[in-house]
Amino acid sequence: MTKNEFLRGLAKGWFGNSQQHSIHAQLLKARGLNRLAAKIMAESDEEWEEAKKVNARLIELGETPVVELQEYPVITDIKEMLEYDCKDASEALPMMSKALSMFDDDFVTRRMIENFIIDEQDHLNWVKGHLCLIQQIGMENYIIEMLGE
């Protein structure tokens, strides 16, 4: 895989994941789970911005980005939604970390990916924390916690 193929793959993944999170946030909001919906929508917005940064970097490198997004499932069960996010982030982190060596000669792109790794780790920690909370207090109490503004 070339550097540019890797970057296009990142953009494709984040554009798709952004749409998945946006849909999930809308579904959660429709159920009155406003606190959880707001967090998931913020994640959607962050992923959209990350994808745009990757495309901007591709253009800076003289490449033409593609209009493409990775398909992700729409999940209505809250715990399954969080478990999917946990699995997805857990798989993305090693892949991004491994790819860093491709950019040893490109500090700007390497730094961008390092920041993506930090953001993804923060998100993974958040998701794991919420899965732990569900385990500790049960789904009904978790849902009560996520209601409201």
C-alpha positions in Angstrom: 0.0 0.0 0.0 1.3 3.4 -0.9 1.2 6.5 1.3 -1.5 8.1 -0.7 -3.6 4.9 -0.8 -3.4 4.8 3.0 -4.5 8.4 3.2 -7.4 7.9 0.8 -8.4 4.9 2.9 -8.4 7.0 6.0 -10.6 9.6 4.4 -13.0 7.0 3.0 -13.3 5.4 6.5 -13.8 8.6 8.3 -16.4 9.9 5.9 -18.4 6.7 6.2 -18.0 6.5 10.0 -19.0 10.1 10.3 -22.3 9.3 8.5 -22.8 6.2 10.7 -22.3 8.3 13.8 -24.6 11.0 12.5 -27.4 8.5 11.9 -26.8 6.9 15.3 -27.0 10.3 17.0 -30.3 11.1 15.2 -31.7 7.7 16.3 -30.6 8.3 19.9 -32.1 11.8 19.9 -35.4 10.5 18.6 -35.5 8.2 21.7 -34.8 11.2 24.0 -31.2 10.1 24.8 -30.0 13.6 24.2 -26.7 13.4 26.2 -25.6 10.3 24.4 -26.8 11.7 21.1 -24.8 14.9 21.6 -21.6 13.0 22.2 -22.1 10.7 19.2 -22.9 13.7 17.0 -19.7 15.4 18.2 -17.8 12.3 17.2 -19.5 12.4 13.8 -18.4 16.1 13.4 -14.8 15.2 14.5 -14.6 12.4 12.0 -15.9 14.5 9.2 -13.2 17.1 10.0 -10.5 14.5 10.1 -11.6 13.2 6.7 -11.4 16.7 5.3 -7.9 17.2 6.8 -6.8 14.0 5.0 -8.2 15.2 1.7 -6.5 18.6 2.2 -3.2 16.9 2.8 -3.6 14.8 -0.3 -4.1 17.9 -2.3 -1.0 19.5 -0.7 0.9 16.4 -1.8 -0.3 16.8 -5.4 -2.9 14.1 -5.3 -6.6 14.1 -6.1 -8.9 12.8 -3.4 -11.7 10.5 -4.3 -15.4 10.8 -3.4 -15.9 7.6 -1.6 -17.1 6.4 1.8 -16.7 3.1 3.6 -20.0 1.4 4.4 -20.8 1.0 8.1 -23.9 -0.7 9.7 -26.7 1.3 11.3 -27.1 -0.2 14.8 -30.2 0.6 16.9 -29.2 -1.3 20.1 -27.2 1.0 22.3 -24.8 -1.6 23.7 -24.2 -3.1 20.3 -23.6 0.3 18.9 -20.9 1.0 21.6 -19.4 -2.5 21.2 -19.1 -1.9 17.4 -17.4 1.4 18.1 -15.0 -0.3 20.5 -14.1 -3.0 18.0 -13.7 -0.5 15.2 -11.4 1.8 17.2 -9.5 -1.2 18.5 -8.8 -2.3 15.0 -8.0 1.2 13.6 -5.4 2.1 16.3 -2.8 -0.6 15.5 -3.3 0.0 11.7 -2.6 3.7 12.1 0.3 3.2 14.4 1.9 0.7 12.0 1.4 3.1 9.1 3.3 5.9 10.9 6.6 4.4 9.6 5.5 5.1 6.1 5.6 8.8 6.9 9.1 9.0 8.5 10.1 11.4 5.7 6.9 13.5 5.9 6.7 15.2 9.2 3.4 17.1 8.4 1.5 13.9 7.6 3.1 11.9 10.4 2.1 14.6 12.9 -1.5 14.6 11.5 -1.7 10.8 11.9 -0.3 11.0 15.4 -3.0 13.4 16.4 -5.6 11.1 14.8 -4.2 8.2 17.0 -4.6 10.3 20.1 -8.2 11.3 19.2 -9.0 7.7 18.4 -7.5 6.4 21.7 -9.6 9.1 23.6 -12.7 7.9 21.8 -11.9 4.2 22.6 -11.4 5.1 26.3 -14.7 6.9 26.3 -16.6 4.0 24.7 -14.9 1.4 27.0 -15.9 3.6 30.0 -19.6 3.6 28.8 -19.6 -0.1 28.3 -18.2 -0.5 31.8 -20.9 1.8 33.1 -23.6 -0.3 31.4 -22.1 -3.4 33.0 -22.0 -1.8 36.5 -25.4 -0.1 36.6 -27.4 -2.0 33.9 -28.9 -0.8 30.7 -32.1 0.8 32.2 -30.1 3.0 34.6 -27.6 3.8 31.8 -30.5 5.0 29.6 -31.8 7.2 32.5 -28.3 8.7 32.7 -28.3 9.5 29.0 -31.8 11.2 29.0 -32.1 15.0 29.0 -30.1 17.9 27.8 
